[in-house]
């Protein structure tokens, strides 16, 4: 998850659960946007709709992991990012919990022709998937990401690093291995 998205999610979380001790009038709460409206306004829809757009755009079927992290989510969202042509087009599936903002898991998929090239900055560890492919676990400031390729796709599984002790690299490897071809 990028920093801007983290800040938006954090702001939304504070908005929803209340970040002050001031008394809030019911009309002020009624005027607050719902999480669904907020995410729809920034392009999110159901995961199924986003996956369908992604597959139609690339004219290929997409295989997704059969597993997700064993943490509680309140919302499952999807967004197909089409930037005119194929360069940087991607699918973003986001799983959040508006009551526990640290419970944030994302799955981003891009075509391998437009994959992210990793440069080792000392914040990485390499793993091997059961099909023999390499997967790179990247430790970032606010999130940790497992990056790997299967078929024609590059996958990035991301978690908030506040739950890195619950959703371990080995668990993300297990999720990656649940993609069946």
N, C-alpha and C positions, 0 to 999 in steps of 0.2 A: 504494500500500500504506500502510495507516495505521501509526502508531507502535507500537501494541500488537502487531500482526501482525509487524512488523519485529523486535521484541524477542523474540517467540516463535520466529520463524525463526532468529534469531541464537542464542538459547539452545539450540535443537534442534541447530544446526550445531556448537556447541561440545560438546554432549553426544555427538554422533556422531563427531566427529573427535578429540575429546580436547583439553581446554583446559589440562591440567596436565601436568607431567612426572613425576607420581607413577606408580608401578607399579599397574596396575589388574588385579585378579584376574578370571579368565574368568567366574566366577559373577556378578560385578558387571556385566559387559558383557551377559551373558545376561538380566539383570533389566531392562536399559534397554528402554524401549518402542521398537518399530520405527517408522520414519517413517510407514509406512502406518497403524499403529494410532494414533499421535499425531494425524495429520490426520483419521482417521475419528472419533476422539473429539471433535473440534471441528466435526464436520458435513460434512467433505469426503467425496466419493465420486468415481466416475469422471466425467469431463466429459460423457460421453454420458448418464448417468443424470441429472445435474443439468440438462442442456439439455432433456431430455424433461420433467422436472418443471416447468421454467420455461415451456415451450411449452404444456403442458397447463393450467397455471395461467392464463396469459393467453389461451389458445385462439387462438394465432397462431403461425405459423412464424417462426423466427429465422434470419437470415442472419449467418454469422460470416465473419471474414476468412479468405481462403485461405492467407495467409502468417503466419508467426511470425518473431520475430527470429532471425538466424542465429548463435545461441549454443547451447551444450550445456545440455540439461535432463535431469535424472534422473527427475523425477516430473511428471505432468500430472494436475491435480486440479480438481474442480468442486464448487460448492456453490450451491444455490438457497436464497435467504433469503426465507422467507415469513413476514411479520410480521402475519398476520391482516388480510385485505383486500388491496388493491393498493398502498397507500401504502408507499413504501420497499422494496417487493419487488424483488429483483435477482438476477442471475446473476453469480457470481464464478468465473472460470476462472483458475487459478494454475499457472504453469509454474516449477518450481524446480530447482536443482541442489544437492543436499545436500553435495557436495564443494566447491562454489564458491557460497557464499551470495549473492554479488553477482549471479549469474545468476538473476535473478528478474523475471519478466514476468507481468503480470496483465491480464485483460480483464474489465471489469465492464460489465454491460448492465442498463439500467432502461427502463421505459416512458417515452416522452416526456411523458406527463401528470404524471409524478413526477420530472422531470429536475432536476438540480442547476443552480441559477442561478449563473453566475459573476460575480464582481465583480472588476474589474481592480485589482490591488494593485501593479502594476508588475512582476509576476513572470510575465508572459504574453506570448506572441507568437501572432498570428493567421495561419493558413494557409488556402488554398483547395483543397478536394478537387476531383478531376476532374469531379464532378457539379455543381460550383458552390457546394456547401455550405461553410460556414466550419468550421474546426477550430481549437481553441485549445490551445496547448501551454503547460502550467503548470509552472514550475520550483519545486519544493518542497525542503525541507531534505534529506529522505532519498530522495525519488523524484520523477520527472518524469512528467507525465500528459498525454496527448493526448485531448481531449474533443470529440466531434462527434455529429451526429445523422444517421441514415439510416433511412428508412421510419418506423416507429412507435417507434424505439428511440434511446436515448442511449447511446453507447459511450464507455468510458474505457479507454485503453490505457496501462498504467503500467509503468515500468521503475525499477530501483534506480539512483540517480544515479551510483553507482560505475562503471556501464557506459554512461553517457551519451555517452561518446566513441565507443563501438562501435555502440550503438543510438541513432542520431541522430534528431532530429525529422523529418528527411526520410525516414528509414527507417520511422518510425511512420506517416507520411503514406502511404507506399507500401503498408503493411499495411492502413491504413484504406481505401485505394482498391481493395484486393483483394476487398472485399465487393461481390458482384454482385447486382443487382436486376433 
